[in-house]
Every structure is written in structure tokens, then in C-alpha cells.
């Protein structure tokens, strides 16, 4: 009888268990295209800036949020129909917030490496 009660308690505990998440974090599923793009961005940046494991996870989450916000802005809010000046202002706002959040995650030498990388990329685009 004790084994039956113990098994029932264990089974009820396992079925009601929730996956571990950070404090206040609700698991959010992102579209596969956003996840793939965020992973590629994070890996490319990690090859040049050399994140530690914690930073890698945080930067990937930042990329996921940034890309999803842009996707929502562009498609769900019908930004394509908005005037160019308004669209540019909205996208610039998202970019500023991304840059600020990324800067808070990086150490000083990593911020410098990121700024140099960004300057080189901009120079190549011209």
C-alpha cells in the first residue's frame, strides 16, 4: 500500500512539474525563421567578439527579441505602407535599443571590438 501511495505522489509531482526558467521569464516560442536568424547572428558575432557561455545565451535572447520586434513591426503593424520617414524612425528606435542592450551585456574590450567590427562593416557597405 505504501508503494502505491508513493508511486501516486511521485506521478502527480512529475505531471505537475514545470520546466525551470529564469525569474519572471515566460517561455516564448519564436517563428523558426527568427530563431535561425538569431542563432546565425549570435554565432557570427561570437566568432569575432568571443562571448563566454552566459553572454552567448543572453545575446541570443537579445537577438530573438530584436528580430521578433522588427518582424512584428514590419508585418503586423503594416509598416511597409507607412511613409519612409516614419518607417526609418521606427526602425532606428529599435536599432538604438538593441545597441544599448548589447552594450550592457559586453565587457569594455568586447564593446571596443564590436564598435570596430561595426565600423568595418559600414565601410564595406559604402
Helices and strands as residue ranges (DSSP letters): H 2-15, H 32-49, H 53-71, I 72-76, G 79-81, H 84-105, H 108-125
